Amino acid sequence: MSLPRYQELAQTLSQRIQAGEWAPGERLPSLRELCTAERLSMATAKRALELLQDQGLVQVRPQSGIFVAEPARAAASGRAAESAVLPEVNELRHLRERMLGLMQLAEQPLPVALQMAGPSAALLPAEAMARSIARLLRREPALLAEGAPLAGLPVLREALAERLRQQDVAARADSLLITQGATEALSLALRALTQPGDKVLIESPVYFGLHQTLASLQLQPIELPCSAESGLSPEAVEQALQDWPEIRCLVLTPNFQNPLGALMPDEAKRRLLRVAEAHELPIIEDDIFGDLHFGKTRPRPLKAWDRDDRVLLCASVSKTLGPSCQIGWCLSERHAKALAGLKLSASLGGGALMQRLLADWLRDGQYEAQLARLRKTLAAQSARYVQALRRHFGARVDVQQPPGGMLLWLRLARGVDSIALLKQALPLGLSFSPGTVFSAQGRHAHCLRLNIGRPFDEEVDQALSQLAALLPLAPGSRR
């Protein structure tokens, strides 16, 4: 079936922009010129322009014309780093201080801040979201004052369920609970499955926020080593269950694990489920990075092979649409009622406006368009970061380019203290997450995590060069 005429024009112009016919910041033909050249009506040309705006490809400057969009750049200077009130990084060695310390660090005006896991504002569709919100409010101004039902707007739950079914997950809208981001989804899932004092099996290294959540719920983490190549080993899980039969549940991220970026192979996912079934072990799956694959096909969640509703699937759009869209969800038919009851005591239903925005974007393809742009950018940035790290660090770093996500895990020489290294890097305007914060036991001290959601540029390259200069030379090498 042929596309509508305005979509054909938008597609043609998009291809010409991507081919470099017009450079970023260059003026495009006017609407009148497009109408004449393409023999179109003004209304058709305007619709094509709106579509290109929503895709973030063009910008309209009043009384100036239409221009190819340029990536936004934060103009941070060295003075910003000097004026920053830097936190006491040694506090990151203490489990209960880590999350607060890293959040305080994120609030500092550092030129190269790479410690949090999120995309730069330049990679987010802020203008398109603003236009969508404006259109929504023009039609339904009451949305600004409306709250969503406890479980979330039905239209959003159905749109998410349909998207999950496309990933081979048996999802029903009434089994989905909308949450205030993935952190709340994970917390509710843990509360539904455990009691204070219970043991919970987790990956190591693992996202520092999970450690904070476990500590707040008075749960005991059992850490299992996780491979950067294939994630958590099903055989290691089976051995752990034999050693600690009282373990209540497993929490893991099979797709682009945080911080390793590991992708668990499909066969390992199937084996893991067989182990869980044999031991009647519930699993909480965090799939927050699953949409950010660099290959052609999205990896299926572990939940896709779940036939007895053993897996509670949690995710969010905060990594793809930004922190202003803190919408997450938890999928579980078996525990749906318990999860909703727990949410009632936590955060109620939230606002309706952003849920409606996400539902509309899921249905009209704008969310998929944003994902396609973000995946392409992150894949390119990942390669540039890895190349720069290998160029500056040489044999002193072990780093692999992940198949998705927005994180790089660096292994340095044994004996390196990444918290001490961070203390040296902060006055230079560079921040990162030291490896120690990814373990309750203080492991991975010689490692660190970088966020590649910040566009790679000369400033980043120089910062990585300065970081490398802080480390001792590898045997046999020269400065």
C-alpha positions as CSV (number, residue, x, y, z in Angstrom):
1,M,0.0,0.0,0.0
2,S,1.4,3.4,-1.0
3,L,2.2,6.0,1.7
4,P,0.1,9.2,2.0
5,R,1.7,12.0,-0.1
6,Y,2.9,14.0,2.9
7,Q,4.7,11.0,4.3
8,E,6.3,10.4,0.9
9,L,7.6,13.9,0.9
10,A,8.9,13.7,4.5
11,Q,10.6,10.4,3.7
12,T,12.3,11.9,0.6
13,L,13.5,15.0,2.5
14,S,14.7,12.8,5.3
15,Q,16.8,10.7,2.9
16,R,18.3,13.8,1.3
17,I,19.2,15.2,4.8
18,Q,20.8,11.9,5.8
19,A,22.7,11.7,2.6
20,G,24.3,15.1,3.4
21,E,22.6,17.2,0.7
22,W,22.0,19.8,3.4
23,A,24.4,20.2,6.3
24,P,23.2,20.7,9.9
25,G,22.2,24.3,10.3
26,E,21.7,24.8,6.6
27,R,18.4,26.3,5.3
28,L,16.0,24.1,3.4
29,P,13.7,25.2,0.5
30,S,10.7,27.1,1.7
31,L,7.2,25.6,1.9
32,R,6.3,27.5,-1.3
33,E,9.4,26.2,-3.1
34,L,8.6,22.7,-2.0
35,C,5.0,23.0,-3.2
36,T,6.1,24.2,-6.6
37,A,8.9,21.6,-7.0
38,E,6.8,18.6,-5.8
39,R,3.4,19.9,-7.2
40,L,1.8,19.7,-3.8
41,S,-0.7,21.7,-1.8
42,M,0.5,23.9,1.0
43,A,-1.4,21.7,3.5
44,T,0.5,18.6,2.4
45,A,3.8,20.3,2.6
46,K,3.0,21.6,6.1
47,R,2.1,18.1,7.3
48,A,5.4,16.7,5.9
49,L,7.2,19.5,7.7
50,E,5.5,18.7,11.0
51,L,6.5,15.1,10.7
52,L,10.1,16.0,10.1
53,Q,9.9,18.3,13.2
54,D,8.5,15.4,15.3
55,Q,11.4,13.3,14.1
56,G,13.9,15.9,15.2
57,L,15.3,16.4,11.7
58,V,14.4,20.0,11.1
59,Q,13.8,23.2,13.0
60,V,11.5,26.1,12.0
61,R,12.9,29.5,12.8
62,P,10.1,32.2,12.7
63,Q,10.6,34.7,9.9
64,S,13.8,32.9,8.9
65,G,12.8,29.5,7.3
66,I,13.3,25.8,7.7
67,F,16.7,24.5,8.8
68,V,18.4,21.1,9.3
69,A,18.5,20.5,13.0
70,E,21.8,20.7,14.9
71,P,22.5,18.6,18.0
72,A,22.2,20.8,21.1
73,R,25.5,21.2,23.0
74,A,25.9,22.2,26.6
75,A,28.5,24.9,26.7
76,A,30.3,24.0,29.9
77,S,33.7,25.6,30.5
78,G,36.6,24.7,32.8
79,R,35.3,27.4,35.2
80,A,32.2,25.3,35.8
81,A,34.4,22.5,37.1
82,E,36.3,24.9,39.3
83,S,33.2,26.4,40.8
84,A,31.5,23.1,41.4
85,V,30.9,22.1,45.1
86,L,32.3,18.6,44.8
87,P,31.0,16.0,47.2
88,E,33.3,13.9,49.5
89,V,33.8,10.9,47.2
90,N,35.1,8.7,50.0
91,E,31.5,8.5,51.2
92,L,30.8,6.4,48.1
93,R,32.5,3.5,49.9
94,H,29.5,3.3,52.3
95,L,26.5,1.6,50.9
96,R,23.8,3.9,52.3
97,E,25.6,7.0,51.0
98,R,26.2,5.9,47.4
99,M,22.9,6.9,45.8
100,L,22.8,10.3,47.4
101,G,26.5,10.9,46.7
102,L,26.1,10.1,43.0
103,M,23.0,12.2,42.7
104,Q,24.8,15.1,44.3
105,L,27.6,14.6,41.9
106,A,25.1,14.7,39.0
107,E,24.0,18.2,40.1
108,Q,27.4,19.7,39.7
109,P,28.2,21.7,36.5
110,L,31.0,19.4,35.4
111,P,32.0,19.7,31.7
112,V,32.3,15.9,31.2
113,A,29.8,14.2,33.5
114,L,29.7,10.5,32.7
115,Q,28.6,8.9,36.0
116,M,24.8,8.5,35.5
117,A,23.1,6.2,33.0
118,G,21.0,8.4,30.8
119,P,21.0,10.1,27.4
120,S,22.2,13.7,26.9
121,A,19.4,16.3,26.4
122,A,20.7,16.6,22.8
123,L,19.5,13.0,22.2
124,L,16.0,13.5,23.5
125,P,13.0,14.6,21.5
126,A,12.1,17.6,23.7
127,E,10.7,19.7,20.9
128,A,8.5,16.9,19.5
129,M,7.3,16.1,22.9
130,A,6.4,19.7,23.6
131,R,4.4,19.9,20.4
132,S,2.6,16.7,21.2
133,I,1.8,18.0,24.7
134,A,0.6,21.3,23.3
135,R,-1.7,19.5,20.8
136,L,-3.1,17.3,23.6
137,L,-3.8,20.2,25.9
138,R,-5.5,22.2,23.1
139,R,-7.9,19.3,22.6
140,E,-8.2,18.2,26.3
141,P,-7.0,21.0,28.7
142,A,-8.4,19.0,31.6
143,L,-5.6,16.5,31.2
144,L,-3.3,19.0,33.1
145,A,-5.4,18.5,36.2
146,E,-6.4,14.8,35.8
147,G,-4.9,11.9,37.7
148,A,-4.5,8.5,36.2
149,P,-6.2,5.4,37.7
150,L,-4.1,3.4,40.2
151,A,-3.0,0.8,37.6
152,G,-2.5,3.5,34.9
153,L,-4.5,4.8,31.9
154,P,-6.2,1.8,30.1
155,V,-5.1,3.3,26.7
156,L,-1.5,3.2,27.8
157,R,-1.7,-0.3,29.3
158,E,-3.2,-1.6,26.1
159,A,-0.5,0.1,23.9
160,L,2.3,-1.4,26.1
161,A,0.7,-4.8,26.1
162,E,0.5,-4.7,22.3
163,R,4.1,-3.8,22.1
164,L,5.1,-6.6,24.5
165,R,3.1,-9.1,22.4
166,Q,5.3,-8.0,19.4
167,Q,8.3,-9.2,21.5
168,D,6.6,-12.6,22.0
169,V,5.6,-11.8,25.6
170,A,2.1,-13.0,26.5
171,A,0.9,-9.7,27.9
172,R,-2.6,-8.6,28.8
173,A,-3.4,-5.0,29.6
174,D,-5.0,-5.9,33.0
175,S,-1.8,-7.6,34.1
176,L,0.2,-4.4,33.6
177,L,0.8,-1.9,36.4
178,I,2.0,1.6,35.4
179,T,4.6,2.9,37.9
180,Q,6.7,6.0,38.6
181,G,9.7,4.7,36.7
182,A,11.5,1.4,36.8
183,T,12.8,1.9,40.3
184,E,9.3,1.8,41.7
185,A,8.4,-1.2,39.6
186,L,11.4,-3.1,40.9
187,S,10.7,-2.0,44.5
188,L,7.0,-3.1,44.3
189,A,8.0,-6.5,42.7
190,L,10.5,-7.1,45.6
191,R,7.9,-6.1,48.2
192,A,5.4,-8.5,46.6
193,L,7.9,-11.5,46.8
194,T,9.9,-10.9,50.0
195,Q,9.8,-10.1,53.6
196,P,12.6,-8.2,55.6
197,G,15.5,-10.5,56.2
198,D,15.0,-12.6,53.1
199,K,17.9,-13.5,50.8
200,V,17.8,-12.2,47.2
201,L,20.0,-13.4,44.3
202,I,21.5,-10.6,42.2
203,E,24.2,-10.1,39.6
204,S,27.6,-8.7,40.4
205,P,28.5,-6.0,39.4
206,V,25.0,-4.6,39.4
207,Y,23.3,-1.2,39.3
208,F,23.9,0.7,42.5
209,G,20.3,1.7,42.9
210,L,19.3,-1.9,43.3
211,H,21.6,-2.2,46.3
212,Q,20.0,0.9,47.8
213,T,16.5,-0.6,47.2
214,L,17.5,-3.9,48.8
215,A,19.0,-2.2,51.8
216,S,15.8,0.0,52.3
217,L,13.7,-3.2,52.3
218,Q,16.1,-5.0,54.7
219,L,16.9,-7.7,52.2
220,Q,20.2,-9.6,52.0
221,P,21.8,-9.7,48.6
222,I,23.6,-12.8,47.4
223,E,26.0,-11.7,44.6
224,L,26.8,-13.9,41.7
225,P,29.6,-13.0,39.2
226,C,28.2,-11.7,35.9
227,S,30.0,-12.1,32.6
228,A,30.4,-9.1,30.3
229,E,30.0,-11.4,27.3
230,S,26.9,-13.4,28.3
231,G,25.5,-12.1,31.5
232,L,24.5,-14.4,34.4
233,S,25.3,-18.1,34.2
234,P,22.2,-20.4,34.7
235,E,24.6,-23.0,36.2
236,A,25.8,-20.5,38.7
237,V,22.2,-19.7,39.7
238,E,21.5,-23.4,40.1
239,Q,24.6,-23.9,42.4
240,A,23.6,-20.8,44.4
241,L,20.1,-22.3,45.0
242,Q,21.6,-25.5,46.2
243,D,23.9,-23.6,48.6
244,W,21.1,-21.2,49.8
245,P,17.7,-23.0,49.3
246,E,16.1,-20.2,51.3
247,I,16.7,-17.6,48.5
248,R,13.3,-15.9,47.8
249,C,13.8,-14.5,44.3
250,L,16.3,-13.6,41.6
251,V,16.7,-10.0,40.1
252,L,18.5,-9.7,36.8
253,T,18.9,-7.7,33.6
254,P,19.3,-10.2,30.7
255,N,19.4,-7.5,28.0
256,F,22.4,-5.0,28.2
257,Q,23.0,-5.4,31.9
258,N,23.9,-2.4,34.0
259,P,26.9,-1.8,34.3
260,L,28.4,-4.5,32.0
261,G,26.2,-4.1,28.9
262,A,26.1,-7.9,28.7
263,L,23.5,-9.6,26.6
264,M,22.3,-13.1,27.7
265,P,22.0,-15.5,24.8
266,D,18.5,-16.9,24.1
267,E,19.6,-20.4,25.0
268,A,20.9,-19.2,28.4
269,K,17.6,-17.5,29.0
270,R,15.7,-20.8,28.4
271,R,18.1,-22.7,30.6
272,L,17.7,-20.1,33.4
273,L,13.9,-20.5,33.3
274,R,14.3,-24.3,33.5
275,V,16.4,-23.9,36.6
276,A,13.9,-21.4,38.1
277,E,11.0,-23.8,37.4
278,A,12.8,-26.8,39.0
279,H,13.4,-24.7,42.2
280,E,10.1,-22.8,42.1
281,L,12.1,-19.5,42.0
282,P,10.4,-16.2,41.1
283,I,12.4,-13.9,38.8
284,I,12.3,-10.1,38.6
285,E,13.5,-9.0,35.2
286,D,14.7,-5.5,34.6
287,D,14.4,-4.8,30.8
288,I,15.0,-1.0,31.0
289,F,17.8,-1.1,28.3
290,G,16.2,-3.8,26.1
291,D,15.0,-1.3,23.4
292,L,18.5,0.1,22.9
293,H,20.0,-2.7,20.8
294,F,22.6,-1.9,18.2
295,G,21.7,-4.8,15.9
296,K,18.7,-5.2,13.6
297,T,16.5,-7.2,16.0
298,R,15.5,-6.4,19.5
299,P,16.5,-9.1,22.0
300,R,13.5,-10.8,23.5
301,P,12.9,-10.4,27.2
302,L,13.3,-13.5,29.5
303,K,9.6,-13.1,30.0
304,A,9.0,-14.3,26.3
305,W,9.8,-17.9,27.4
306,D,7.9,-17.7,30.6
307,R,5.0,-20.2,30.5
308,D,4.0,-20.3,34.2
309,D,4.0,-16.5,35.0
310,R,7.2,-16.9,37.0
311,V,8.8,-13.7,35.7
312,L,7.8,-10.2,36.9
313,L,8.9,-8.0,34.0
314,C,9.8,-4.4,34.8
315,A,10.9,-1.6,32.5
316,S,10.6,2.2,31.8
317,V,10.9,4.8,29.0
318,S,13.1,7.1,31.1
319,K,16.2,6.0,29.2
320,T,14.7,6.7,25.8
321,L,12.4,9.8,26.4
322,G,14.3,11.3,29.4
323,P,13.7,12.0,33.1
324,S,10.6,14.1,32.5
325,C,8.8,10.9,31.3
326,Q,9.3,8.8,34.4
327,I,6.8,6.1,33.3
328,G,7.6,2.5,34.1
329,W,5.6,-0.7,34.4
330,C,5.5,-4.1,36.0
331,L,3.9,-7.1,34.2
332,S,2.6,-10.0,36.2
333,E,-0.7,-11.7,36.0
334,R,-0.1,-13.8,39.2
335,H,0.9,-10.8,41.3
336,A,-1.2,-8.0,39.7
337,K,-3.5,-7.6,42.6
338,A,-0.7,-7.6,45.2
339,L,1.3,-5.1,43.2
340,A,-1.6,-2.7,42.8
341,G,-2.2,-2.9,46.6
342,L,1.4,-2.1,47.3
343,K,1.4,0.8,44.9
344,L,-1.7,2.2,46.7
345,S,0.5,2.8,49.7
346,A,3.4,4.2,47.7
347,S,2.5,6.7,44.9
348,L,-1.1,6.3,43.8
349,G,-1.8,6.6,40.1
350,G,0.3,9.6,39.0
351,G,-0.7,12.2,36.4
352,A,-2.6,11.5,33.2
353,L,-0.8,13.9,30.8
354,M,2.5,12.1,30.3
355,Q,0.7,8.7,30.2
356,R,-1.5,10.0,27.4
357,L,1.5,11.4,25.6
358,L,3.3,8.0,25.8
359,A,0.2,6.1,24.7
360,D,-0.1,8.4,21.6
361,W,3.5,8.0,20.7
362,L,3.4,4.2,21.0
363,R,0.3,4.1,18.7
364,D,1.4,6.6,16.0
365,G,5.0,5.4,15.7
366,Q,6.8,8.4,17.2
367,Y,8.3,6.3,20.0
368,E,9.7,3.8,17.5
369,A,11.1,6.7,15.5
370,Q,12.9,8.1,18.6
371,L,14.2,4.7,19.4
372,A,15.6,4.3,15.9
373,R,17.5,7.6,16.1
374,L,18.7,7.0,19.6
375,R,20.0,3.4,18.8
376,K,21.9,4.7,15.7
377,T,23.5,7.5,17.7
378,L,24.4,5.4,20.7
379,A,26.0,2.7,18.5
380,A,28.2,5.3,16.8
381,Q,29.1,6.9,20.1
382,S,29.9,3.6,21.6
383,A,32.4,2.9,18.9
384,R,34.0,6.3,19.2
385,Y,34.3,6.0,23.0
386,V,35.9,2.6,22.8
387,Q,38.4,3.7,20.1
388,A,39.4,6.7,22.2
389,L,39.8,4.6,25.4
390,R,42.0,2.1,23.6
391,R,44.0,4.9,22.0
392,H,44.6,6.8,25.3
393,F,44.8,3.8,27.8
394,G,46.4,1.2,25.6
395,A,47.0,-2.1,27.5
396,R,46.0,-0.4,30.8
397,V,42.3,-0.9,30.1
398,D,40.1,-3.8,29.2
399,V,36.9,-2.5,27.6
400,Q,34.5,-4.2,25.1
401,Q,32.0,-2.5,22.9
402,P,28.6,-3.8,24.1
403,P,25.8,-4.9,21.7
404,G,23.4,-2.3,23.1
405,G,22.6,0.1,26.0
406,M,24.5,3.2,26.9
407,L,27.2,2.1,29.3
408,L,30.9,1.0,29.1
409,W,32.6,-1.0,31.8
410,L,36.3,-0.4,32.2
411,R,38.6,-2.9,33.9
412,L,41.9,-1.3,35.0
413,A,44.9,-3.0,36.6
414,R,44.4,-4.8,40.0
415,G,45.3,-2.4,42.7
416,V,43.8,0.7,41.1
417,D,41.3,2.3,43.4
418,S,38.6,3.8,41.2
419,I,37.2,6.0,44.1
420,A,40.6,7.6,44.6
421,L,40.9,8.0,40.8
422,L,37.5,9.8,40.8
423,K,38.8,12.1,43.4
424,Q,41.7,13.1,41.1
425,A,39.4,13.3,38.0
426,L,36.8,15.7,39.5
427,P,39.0,18.8,39.6
428,L,39.7,18.2,35.8
429,G,35.9,18.4,35.2
430,L,35.4,14.6,34.6
431,S,33.1,12.3,36.6
432,F,32.3,8.6,36.3
433,S,30.9,5.8,38.5
434,P,33.6,3.9,40.4
435,G,33.3,0.1,40.4
436,T,33.0,-0.2,44.1
437,V,29.4,1.2,44.1
438,F,28.2,-1.8,42.0
439,S,28.7,-4.3,44.9
440,A,27.5,-4.4,48.4
441,Q,30.8,-6.3,49.3
442,G,33.1,-3.5,47.9
443,R,34.2,-5.6,44.9
444,H,35.2,-4.2,41.5
445,A,37.3,-1.4,43.0
446,H,39.6,-1.5,40.0
447,C,36.7,-0.9,37.6
448,L,34.6,2.0,36.5
449,R,31.5,2.7,34.5
450,L,31.1,5.4,31.8
451,N,27.9,6.7,30.3
452,I,28.1,7.0,26.5
453,G,24.8,8.9,26.4
454,R,26.9,12.1,26.3
455,P,27.8,12.9,22.7
456,F,31.5,12.2,22.0
457,D,33.4,15.3,21.1
458,E,36.9,16.9,21.5
459,E,36.1,17.8,25.1
460,V,35.3,14.2,26.0
461,D,38.4,13.0,24.1
462,Q,40.6,15.4,26.1
463,A,39.0,14.3,29.4
464,L,39.7,10.6,28.7
465,S,43.3,11.5,27.8
466,Q,43.7,13.3,31.1
467,L,42.1,10.4,33.0
468,A,44.6,8.0,31.3
469,A,47.4,10.2,32.4
470,L,46.4,9.7,36.0
471,L,47.2,6.0,35.8
472,P,50.6,4.4,36.0
473,L,52.2,3.3,32.7
474,A,51.9,-0.3,31.6
475,P,55.1,-2.2,31.8
476,G,57.3,-1.5,28.8
477,S,55.4,1.5,27.6
478,R,56.3,5.2,27.3
479,R,54.4,8.3,28.2
